[in-house]
């Protein structure tokens, strides 16, 4: 399937609605699922699962070689390209996972306090073998801008996980309930992408020129993706290895909840707009609009969500998760800074990768890893998991600043228009809520939670309305421009259906 460049806007518009709708459903299901499982399981279970997942993911990422980014960037995809891509991707990844399975007992030897680590690691390696098929199919759907199919798959997987995970946790499966939750999602995705929405029938094939092209492009992305992995996961390794099982349980769950702004706002938007970057990479004006609009939306909605999460954390953690999870409060609040900045960095990275500038992404990643490793060890030694959370937030800030400077080589936008008023509204709202701390201390916790969310939303929205009325009106028209054509299309189809 090829995508008509004249219909890019229409594909993107539809994709936005599908992705955001799916994200809203998966957010609700994921929040419910995680909350129930945290109330049923001990922090130690999440610690073992997170460390095993780190080692399994390491094997997966090391042997990926950036072929997904290469496939998205490829301008002339045909059957030969697909077969070569799949053969490279499958062969190298499965080889890496089998090697990791042989080394798993050796890894487990260094963690005597986690006797289940090796077995859990083996289970996650099986999950990743399934994921190898899924990633290839999903990247093809992304290339085809088939956002409806992707959204349907995400929603179905979330429903299955919400049934499997909490049920097994309630039955007393412990850490295996967490493993089964992931396994059920990948099995569901595999069946859906192979039976219901199969974009291509997987076949092995080989073309030397195409393989060389994938290798040359992919090895540049490979360095960046591996550094990205270590930036994203070395904190888990450090906490689990040096601070212990329980500490990793608290830390990983703080990251899980702090990541909701990214999953709700950024991921659905980027899943739509990132493939679009490659399709309009030679038209600077269109590319600039395609970049600025989603990033602007992420800055504004992400800032609001971060305010809600940080300022209401003292209430919702004990109320929803239970008193046993209070040790993660400070870590969670610091972690939200990272989860606000990382999606913005991801947007900039996707833009640079899609337009053929992987070297800038690599330079930024190298700078971040040089700063990150010593920061994690130093801050972690001083302030435990709170120090680790602070380290990743500062490194994320550095990366965001550098990457956005690089984006100005390929797109045009106003940095002041993008950042100033949302940050101003965030600062004013936060100061007002903090100034009312004596009032919150005298209220019921549930009432606190409701009033804080309402006040944060009202103050933040009011400031943006006063300062960005024209931009908000433009955004409203853009959203209506997305919805209206879809409504008209459905209205045209109704007489045919009758």
MIVEX-282246 format. One record per residue (C-alpha): residue number from 0; residue in three letters; x, y, z negated. Coordinates in Angstrom, 2 decimals. Last residue first. Layout:
MIVEX-282246
 seq type    east   north      up
 NUM  ALA       X       Y       Z
...
//
This chain:
MIVEX-282246
 seq type    east   north      up
 497  UNK  -29.20    1.88   -4.04
 496  UNK  -25.46    1.56   -4.08
 495  UNK  -25.15    3.65   -0.94
 494  UNK  -27.30    6.40   -2.50
 493  UNK  -25.03    6.41   -5.57
 492  UNK  -21.71    6.65   -3.68
 491  UNK  -22.06   10.35   -2.90
 490  UNK  -22.78   11.12   -6.56
 489  UNK  -19.68    9.19   -7.59
 488  UNK  -17.53   11.19   -5.17
 487  UNK  -19.03   14.44   -6.43
 486  UNK  -18.23   13.47  -10.01
 485  UNK  -14.66   12.60   -9.05
 484  UNK  -14.24   15.86   -7.17
 483  UNK  -15.52   17.81  -10.20
 482  UNK  -13.34   16.19  -12.87
 481  UNK   -9.89   17.19  -11.65
 480  UNK  -10.88   20.71  -10.61
 479  UNK  -12.64   20.97  -13.96
 478  UNK   -9.33   20.22  -15.64
 477  UNK   -7.54   22.80  -13.49
 476  UNK  -10.26   25.37  -14.15
 475  UNK   -9.91   24.84  -17.89
 474  UNK   -6.12   25.10  -17.59
 473  UNK   -6.46   28.38  -15.72
 472  UNK   -8.79   29.62  -18.46
 471  UNK   -6.24   28.55  -21.04
 470  UNK   -3.57   30.46  -19.12
 469  UNK   -5.73   33.57  -19.01
 468  UNK   -6.59   33.39  -22.70
 467  UNK   -3.01   32.78  -23.76
 466  UNK   -2.45   35.09  -26.73
 465  UNK   -5.86   35.37  -28.33
 464  UNK   -6.96   31.84  -27.42
 463  UNK   -3.60   30.45  -28.55
 462  UNK   -4.03   32.10  -31.93
 461  UNK   -7.62   30.84  -32.26
 460  UNK   -6.63   27.27  -31.35
 459  UNK   -3.93   27.13  -34.04
 458  UNK   -6.20   28.66  -36.70
 457  UNK   -9.21   26.45  -35.96
 456  UNK   -7.32   23.19  -35.54
 455  UNK   -5.22   23.66  -38.67
 454  UNK   -8.30   24.69  -40.65
 453  UNK  -10.33   21.66  -39.57
 452  UNK   -7.51   19.19  -40.19
 451  UNK   -6.82   20.74  -43.60
 450  UNK  -10.49   20.71  -44.61
 449  UNK  -10.95   17.02  -43.74
 448  UNK   -7.79   15.82  -45.47
 447  UNK   -8.29   17.95  -48.55
 446  UNK  -11.87   16.71  -48.88
 445  UNK  -10.57   13.14  -48.87
 444  UNK   -7.89   14.06  -51.43
 443  UNK  -10.42   15.78  -53.77
 442  UNK   -9.44   19.40  -54.32
 441  UNK   -7.38   21.13  -57.02
 440  UNK   -3.93   20.54  -55.48
 439  UNK   -5.17   21.75  -52.11
 438  UNK   -5.82   25.22  -53.52
 437  UNK   -2.33   25.55  -55.00
 436  UNK   -0.91   24.47  -51.61
 435  UNK   -2.65   27.35  -49.77
 434  UNK    0.62   29.00  -48.72
 433  UNK    1.60   25.73  -47.03
 432  UNK   -1.51   25.86  -44.82
 431  UNK   -0.86   29.49  -43.85
 430  UNK    2.83   28.91  -43.15
 429  UNK    2.05   25.94  -40.93
 428  UNK   -0.54   27.86  -38.90
 427  UNK    1.80   30.82  -38.35
 426  UNK    4.70   28.59  -37.27
 425  UNK    2.62   26.48  -34.90
 424  UNK    0.98   29.53  -33.29
 423  UNK    4.42   31.06  -32.66
 422  UNK    5.71   27.78  -31.25
 421  UNK    2.71   27.57  -28.89
 420  UNK    3.18   31.25  -27.97
 419  UNK    6.85   31.08  -27.02
 418  UNK    7.40   27.75  -25.27
 417  UNK    6.15   27.50  -21.68
 416  UNK    5.57   31.16  -20.86
 415  UNK    8.99   32.00  -22.30
 414  UNK   10.67   29.24  -20.31
 413  UNK    9.12   30.59  -17.10
 412  UNK    9.12   28.04  -14.29
 411  UNK   11.04   27.09  -11.13
 410  UNK   12.02   23.52  -10.29
 409  UNK   15.13   21.64   -9.05
 408  UNK   18.12   23.35  -10.67
 407  UNK   15.92   24.68  -13.47
 406  UNK   15.55   21.10  -14.64
 405  UNK   19.16   21.13  -15.89
 404  UNK   18.42   23.78  -18.53
 403  UNK   15.46   21.68  -19.64
 402  UNK   17.78   18.72  -20.09
 401  UNK   20.21   20.62  -22.35
 400  UNK   17.52   22.02  -24.68
 399  UNK   15.68   18.70  -24.94
 398  UNK   18.86   16.77  -25.65
 397  UNK   19.87   19.04  -28.51
 396  UNK   16.41   18.88  -30.07
 395  UNK   16.40   15.08  -29.81
 394  UNK   19.78   15.01  -31.58
 393  UNK   18.41   17.12  -34.41
 392  UNK   15.33   14.92  -34.80
 391  UNK   17.36   11.72  -34.65
 390  UNK   19.58   12.92  -37.49
 389  UNK   16.69   14.08  -39.68
 388  UNK   15.06   10.64  -39.44
 387  UNK   18.36    9.00  -40.45
 386  UNK   18.64   11.35  -43.42
 385  UNK   15.12   10.52  -44.57
 384  UNK   16.00    6.81  -44.32
 383  UNK   18.88    7.18  -46.80
 382  UNK   19.76   10.79  -47.77
 381  UNK   23.56   10.95  -47.97
 380  UNK   24.62    7.66  -46.39
 379  UNK   21.92    8.01  -43.74
 378  UNK   23.03   11.59  -43.00
 377  UNK   26.62   10.46  -42.39
 376  UNK   25.91    7.19  -40.55
 375  UNK   23.06    8.60  -38.45
 374  UNK   24.96   11.81  -37.64
 373  UNK   28.09    9.86  -36.64
 372  UNK   26.09    7.82  -34.11
 371  UNK   23.91   10.67  -32.84
 370  UNK   26.37   13.34  -31.77
 369  UNK   28.35   11.22  -29.31
 368  UNK   25.09    9.46  -28.34
 367  UNK   23.48   12.79  -27.51
 366  UNK   26.36   14.08  -25.40
 365  UNK   26.47   10.81  -23.47
 364  UNK   22.71   10.99  -22.91
 363  UNK   22.98   14.54  -21.59
 362  UNK   25.72   13.58  -19.16
 361  UNK   23.69   10.57  -17.98
 360  UNK   20.59   12.66  -17.35
 359  UNK   22.64   15.13  -15.34
 358  UNK   24.15   12.26  -13.33
 357  UNK   20.71   10.81  -12.53
 356  UNK   19.90   13.70  -10.19
 355  UNK   17.97   12.10   -7.32
 354  UNK   14.63   13.92   -7.51
 353  UNK   12.86   11.12   -9.39
 352  UNK   15.70   10.87  -11.94
 351  UNK   15.71   14.62  -12.63
 350  UNK   11.93   14.78  -13.03
 349  UNK   11.83   11.64  -15.17
 348  UNK   14.54   13.04  -17.43
 347  UNK   12.68   16.35  -17.85
 346  UNK    9.44   14.57  -18.69
 345  UNK   11.27   12.25  -21.08
 344  UNK   12.86   15.22  -22.84
 343  UNK    9.37   16.62  -23.37
 342  UNK    8.21   13.22  -24.63
 341  UNK   11.21   13.14  -27.05
 340  UNK   10.58   16.58  -28.55
 339  UNK    7.27   15.99  -30.33
 338  UNK    8.20   12.45  -31.44
 337  UNK   11.48   13.71  -32.83
 336  UNK    9.86   16.45  -34.90
 335  UNK    7.31   13.91  -36.17
 334  UNK   10.14   11.90  -37.68
 333  UNK   10.77   14.46  -40.40
 332  UNK    7.21   14.09  -41.72
 331  UNK    7.36   10.30  -41.50
 330  UNK   10.67   10.10  -43.35
 329  UNK    9.33   12.30  -46.14
 328  UNK    6.23   10.12  -46.61
 327  UNK    7.85    6.66  -46.17
 326  UNK    8.06    5.95  -49.90
 325  UNK    4.25    6.41  -50.07
 324  UNK    3.62    3.06  -48.34
 323  UNK    2.79    1.06  -51.50
 322  UNK    0.12    3.65  -52.40
 321  UNK   -2.19    2.47  -49.63
 320  UNK   -2.38    2.88  -45.88
 319  UNK   -5.49    5.01  -45.43
 318  UNK   -5.76    7.07  -48.61
 317  UNK   -2.11    6.90  -49.72
 316  UNK   -0.76    7.88  -46.29
 315  UNK   -3.68   10.16  -45.31
 314  UNK   -3.32   12.74  -48.08
 313  UNK    0.38   13.55  -48.34
 312  UNK    0.55   13.21  -44.50
 311  UNK   -1.95   16.02  -43.87
 310  UNK    0.61   18.74  -43.10
 309  UNK    2.93   16.61  -40.98
 308  UNK    0.30   14.77  -38.91
 307  UNK   -1.97   17.75  -38.26
 306  UNK    0.88   20.09  -37.37
 305  UNK    2.37   17.44  -35.10
 304  UNK   -0.97   17.03  -33.34
 303  UNK   -1.19   20.77  -32.70
 302  UNK    2.36   20.96  -31.38
 301  UNK    1.73   18.00  -29.09
 300  UNK   -1.40   19.60  -27.65
 299  UNK    0.44   22.79  -26.74
 298  UNK    3.80   21.38  -25.66
 297  UNK    2.21   18.45  -23.83
 296  UNK   -0.11   20.72  -21.83
 295  UNK    2.80   22.91  -20.76
 294  UNK    4.78   19.83  -19.80
 293  UNK    1.88   18.52  -17.72
 292  UNK    1.46   21.82  -15.85
 291  UNK    5.12   22.75  -15.44
 290  UNK    6.29   19.60  -13.65
 289  UNK    3.67   19.19  -10.93
 288  UNK    3.65   22.97  -10.45
 287  UNK    7.40   23.04   -9.90
 286  UNK    7.24   20.02   -7.59
 285  UNK    4.59   21.72   -5.47
 284  UNK    6.79   24.81   -5.14
 283  UNK    9.99   22.81   -4.56
 282  UNK    8.67   20.58   -1.78
 281  UNK   11.30   17.86   -1.18
 280  UNK   10.55   16.00   -4.43
 279  UNK    6.81   15.80   -3.66
 278  UNK    6.44   11.98   -3.70
 277  UNK    9.20   11.45   -6.28
 276  UNK    7.63   13.86   -8.76
 275  UNK    4.22   12.18   -8.36
 274  UNK    5.57    8.98   -9.91
 273  UNK    6.28   11.05  -13.06
 272  UNK    2.89   12.82  -13.06
 271  UNK    0.56    9.96  -13.88
 270  UNK    2.58    7.93  -16.38
 269  UNK    3.80   11.24  -17.78
 268  UNK    0.29   12.34  -18.73
 267  UNK   -0.68    9.01  -20.23
 266  UNK    2.59    8.80  -22.20
 265  UNK    2.65   12.38  -23.44
 264  UNK   -0.67   12.92  -25.19
 263  UNK   -1.86    9.86  -27.09
 262  UNK    1.33    7.80  -27.09
 261  UNK    3.63   10.74  -27.83
 260  UNK    1.39   12.24  -30.51
 259  UNK    1.03    8.72  -31.99
 258  UNK    4.77    8.26  -32.44
 257  UNK    4.81    9.56  -36.02
 256  UNK    2.67    6.60  -36.99
 255  UNK    5.04    4.00  -35.58
 254  UNK    8.16    5.91  -36.66
 253  UNK    6.96    5.92  -40.26
 252  UNK    6.20    2.23  -39.81
 251  UNK    9.77    1.55  -38.69
 250  UNK   11.28    3.49  -41.61
 249  UNK    9.17    1.85  -44.30
 248  UNK    9.91   -1.65  -43.00
 247  UNK   13.55   -0.76  -42.39
 246  UNK   13.88    0.30  -46.03
 245  UNK   12.30   -3.00  -47.10
 244  UNK   14.81   -5.05  -45.14
 243  UNK   17.95   -3.27  -46.18
 242  UNK   19.89    0.00  -46.08
 241  UNK   22.98   -1.11  -44.15
 240  UNK   21.83   -3.60  -41.53
 239  UNK   18.12   -2.78  -41.29
 238  UNK   18.66    0.98  -41.47
 237  UNK   21.55    0.96  -39.00
 236  UNK   19.82   -1.34  -36.52
 235  UNK   16.62    0.71  -36.61
 234  UNK   18.67    3.91  -36.13
 233  UNK   20.38    2.26  -33.17
 232  UNK   16.97    2.00  -31.50
 231  UNK   16.08    5.18  -29.59
 230  UNK   19.56    6.57  -29.09
 229  UNK   20.81    3.07  -28.35
 228  UNK   18.08    2.58  -25.76
 227  UNK   18.71    5.96  -24.18
 226  UNK   22.41    5.12  -23.88
 225  UNK   21.36    1.96  -22.13
 224  UNK   18.93    3.80  -19.86
 223  UNK   21.53    6.43  -18.91
 222  UNK   24.21    3.91  -18.03
 221  UNK   21.70    1.86  -16.08
 220  UNK   20.40    4.90  -14.15
 219  UNK   23.78    5.27  -12.50
 218  UNK   23.99    1.50  -12.02
 217  UNK   20.54    1.57  -10.41
 216  UNK   21.42    3.81   -7.50
 215  UNK   24.45    1.82   -6.38
 214  UNK   22.87   -1.54   -7.26
 213  UNK   19.56   -0.82   -5.59
 212  UNK   21.36    0.33   -2.45
 211  UNK   23.63   -2.73   -2.45
 210  UNK   20.61   -5.02   -2.84
 209  UNK   18.90   -3.21    0.03
 208  UNK   21.92   -3.71    2.27
 207  UNK   22.32   -7.37    1.30
 206  UNK   18.68   -8.31    1.78
 205  UNK   17.38  -11.05   -0.43
 204  UNK   14.09  -12.74   -1.22
 203  UNK   12.14  -14.22   -4.11
 202  UNK    8.41  -13.86   -4.12
 201  UNK    5.99  -12.23   -6.54
 200  UNK    2.55  -11.69   -4.94
 199  UNK    2.01   -7.94   -4.88
 198  UNK   -0.30   -5.42   -6.50
 197  UNK   -2.07   -8.10   -8.58
 196  UNK   -5.02   -6.50  -10.28
 195  UNK   -7.25   -9.41  -11.35
 194  UNK   -5.05  -12.53  -11.19
 193  UNK   -1.35  -11.74  -11.59
 192  UNK   -1.60   -8.33  -13.24
 191  UNK   -4.44   -9.41  -15.55
 190  UNK   -2.86  -12.73  -16.49
 189  UNK    0.52  -11.13  -17.26
 188  UNK   -1.07   -8.25  -19.18
 187  UNK   -3.00  -10.68  -21.37
 186  UNK    0.12  -12.75  -22.04
 185  UNK    2.06   -9.57  -22.82
 184  UNK   -0.55   -8.28  -25.25
 183  UNK   -0.99  -11.61  -27.02
 182  UNK    2.76  -11.90  -27.57
 181  UNK    2.97   -8.47  -29.19
 180  UNK    0.24   -9.26  -31.75
 179  UNK    1.62  -12.77  -32.19
 178  UNK    4.94  -11.32  -33.35
 177  UNK    3.24   -9.07  -35.91
 176  UNK    1.08  -11.95  -37.17
 175  UNK    4.24  -14.03  -37.33
 174  UNK    5.67  -11.66  -39.95
 173  UNK    3.02  -12.74  -42.45
 172  UNK    0.64  -15.43  -41.16
 171  UNK   -1.68  -14.99  -44.14
 170  UNK   -5.10  -15.36  -42.51
 169  UNK   -5.66  -11.59  -42.87
 168  UNK   -2.46  -10.96  -40.89
 167  UNK   -3.68  -13.43  -38.26
 166  UNK   -6.94  -11.55  -37.85
 165  UNK   -5.25   -8.12  -37.97
 164  UNK   -2.90   -8.97  -35.08
 163  UNK   -5.16  -11.05  -32.80
 162  UNK   -8.28   -8.89  -32.51
 161  UNK   -6.58   -5.51  -32.18
 160  UNK   -3.99   -7.03  -29.87
 159  UNK   -6.72   -8.28  -27.52
 158  UNK   -8.43   -4.89  -27.43
 157  UNK   -5.13   -3.12  -26.77
 156  UNK   -4.32   -5.47  -23.92
 155  UNK   -7.71   -4.75  -22.31
 154  UNK   -7.20   -0.99  -22.62
 153  UNK   -3.71   -1.08  -21.12
 152  UNK   -4.82   -3.24  -18.18
 151  UNK   -7.74   -0.94  -17.37
 150  UNK   -5.44    2.08  -17.45
 149  UNK   -2.93    0.44  -15.10
 148  UNK   -5.69   -0.50  -12.67
 147  UNK   -7.06    3.04  -12.67
 146  UNK   -3.59    4.54  -12.26
 145  UNK   -2.79    2.88   -8.95
 144  UNK   -0.32    5.60   -7.91
 143  UNK    1.20    3.09   -5.46
 142  UNK    4.64    3.49   -7.03
 141  UNK    3.06    3.12  -10.45
 140  UNK    1.34   -0.09   -9.35
 139  UNK    4.70   -1.35   -8.13
 138  UNK    6.28   -0.48  -11.48
 137  UNK    3.53   -2.45  -13.16
 136  UNK    4.17   -5.59  -11.16
 135  UNK    7.91   -5.60  -11.87
 134  UNK    7.36   -4.75  -15.53
 133  UNK    4.84   -7.57  -15.99
 132  UNK    7.07  -10.34  -14.64
 131  UNK    9.94   -9.35  -16.94
 130  UNK    7.46   -8.87  -19.77
 129  UNK    6.79  -12.59  -19.87
 128  UNK   10.51  -13.19  -20.37
 127  UNK   10.42  -10.41  -22.94
 126  UNK    7.82  -12.18  -25.05
 125  UNK    9.94  -15.33  -24.98
 124  UNK   12.85  -13.25  -26.27
 123  UNK   10.54  -11.97  -29.00
 122  UNK    9.93  -15.52  -30.23
 121  UNK   13.66  -16.29  -30.27
 120  UNK   14.24  -13.16  -32.39
 119  UNK   11.55  -14.25  -34.83
 118  UNK   13.27  -17.62  -35.23
 117  UNK   16.67  -15.98  -35.80
 116  UNK   15.38  -13.40  -38.29
 115  UNK   13.37  -15.77  -40.51
 114  UNK   16.14  -16.16  -43.13
 113  UNK   16.41  -12.38  -43.64
 112  UNK   18.58  -11.88  -46.76
 111  UNK   21.31  -13.98  -45.09
 110  UNK   21.63  -11.38  -42.31
 109  UNK   25.03  -11.95  -40.67
 108  UNK   24.21  -15.59  -39.82
 107  UNK   21.07  -14.43  -37.96
 106  UNK   23.22  -12.91  -35.21
 105  UNK   25.08  -16.21  -34.70
 104  UNK   21.76  -18.06  -34.61
 103  UNK   20.54  -15.63  -31.88
 102  UNK   23.60  -16.02  -29.60
 101  UNK   22.11  -18.81  -27.46
 100  UNK   18.79  -16.95  -27.16
  99  UNK   20.70  -13.78  -26.18
  98  UNK   22.30  -15.64  -23.27
  97  UNK   18.85  -16.79  -22.14
  96  UNK   17.59  -13.19  -22.30
  95  UNK   20.51  -11.90  -20.25
  94  UNK   20.01  -14.49  -17.54
  93  UNK   16.28  -13.71  -17.49
  92  UNK   17.08  -10.04  -16.88
  91  UNK   19.64  -10.60  -14.12
  90  UNK   17.52  -12.99  -12.08
  89  UNK   14.20  -11.22  -12.50
  88  UNK   15.30   -7.71  -11.62
  87  UNK   17.56   -8.69   -8.74
  86  UNK   14.99  -11.07   -7.26
  85  UNK   12.12   -8.62   -7.76
  84  UNK   13.96   -5.72   -6.12
  83  UNK   15.06   -7.88   -3.19
  82  UNK   11.53   -9.16   -2.68
  81  UNK   10.01   -5.68   -2.86
  80  UNK   12.57   -4.16   -0.49
  79  UNK   12.06   -6.91    2.07
  78  UNK    8.28   -6.53    1.84
  77  UNK    8.44   -2.78    2.50
  76  UNK    9.29    0.33    0.49
  75  UNK   10.60    3.32    2.43
  74  UNK   11.31    6.26    0.08
  73  UNK   12.98    4.45   -2.81
  72  UNK   12.87    6.69   -5.92
  71  UNK   10.35    4.50   -7.73
  70  UNK   12.36    1.38   -6.88
  69  UNK   15.61    2.97   -8.10
  68  UNK   14.01    3.98  -11.41
  67  UNK   12.83    0.40  -11.87
  66  UNK   16.27   -0.99  -10.91
  65  UNK   18.02    0.79  -13.76
  64  UNK   20.40   -2.08  -14.51
  63  UNK   17.86   -4.24  -16.39
  62  UNK   20.47   -6.55  -17.92
  61  UNK   21.42   -4.42  -20.92
  60  UNK   17.79   -3.47  -21.51
  59  UNK   16.44   -6.99  -22.06
  58  UNK   19.37   -8.13  -24.21
  57  UNK   19.01   -5.05  -26.41
  56  UNK   15.25   -5.56  -26.62
  55  UNK   15.78   -8.99  -28.19
  54  UNK   18.24   -7.53  -30.71
  53  UNK   15.95   -4.63  -31.64
  52  UNK   12.85   -6.86  -31.79
  51  UNK   14.58   -9.03  -34.37
  50  UNK   15.35   -5.90  -36.43
  49  UNK   11.76   -4.61  -36.17
  48  UNK   10.18   -7.96  -37.05
  47  UNK   12.37   -8.47  -40.12
  46  UNK   11.60   -4.94  -41.40
  45  UNK    7.89   -5.22  -40.62
  44  UNK    7.67   -8.32  -42.78
  43  UNK    9.61   -6.62  -45.58
  42  UNK    7.08   -3.73  -45.70
  41  UNK    4.40   -6.21  -46.88
  40  UNK    1.30   -7.08  -44.87
  39  UNK   -2.45   -6.60  -45.39
  38  UNK   -2.71   -2.80  -45.78
  37  UNK   -0.16   -2.26  -43.04
  36  UNK   -2.08   -4.65  -40.78
  35  UNK   -5.34   -2.75  -41.23
  34  UNK   -3.71    0.61  -40.53
  33  UNK   -1.87   -0.69  -37.48
  32  UNK   -5.01   -2.15  -35.92
  31  UNK   -7.17    0.90  -36.63
  30  UNK   -4.56    3.28  -35.21
  29  UNK   -3.97    1.04  -32.22
  28  UNK   -7.67    0.74  -31.42
  27  UNK   -8.23    4.48  -31.69
  26  UNK   -5.12    5.28  -29.68
  25  UNK   -5.88    2.58  -27.12
  24  UNK   -9.26    4.17  -26.43
  23  UNK   -7.89    7.72  -26.17
  22  UNK   -4.96    6.54  -24.06
  21  UNK   -7.30    4.80  -21.64
  20  UNK   -9.30    8.00  -21.18
  19  UNK   -6.09   10.02  -20.76
  18  UNK   -4.75    7.58  -18.18
  17  UNK   -7.95    7.31  -16.15
  16  UNK   -8.57   11.05  -16.19
  15  UNK   -5.01   11.93  -15.23
  14  UNK   -4.92    9.25  -12.56
  13  UNK   -7.93   10.73  -10.86
  12  UNK   -6.24   14.11  -10.64
  11  UNK   -2.92   12.60   -9.61
  10  UNK   -4.50   10.60   -6.80
   9  UNK   -6.38   13.71   -5.62
   8  UNK   -3.24   15.85   -5.79
   7  UNK   -1.24   13.25   -3.87
   6  UNK   -3.90   13.02   -1.14
   5  UNK   -1.96   14.86    1.56
   4  UNK    1.08   12.76    0.73
   3  UNK   -0.81    9.62    1.72
   2  UNK    0.26    6.78   -0.55
   1  UNK    1.33    3.47    0.91
   0  UNK    0.00    0.00    0.00
//
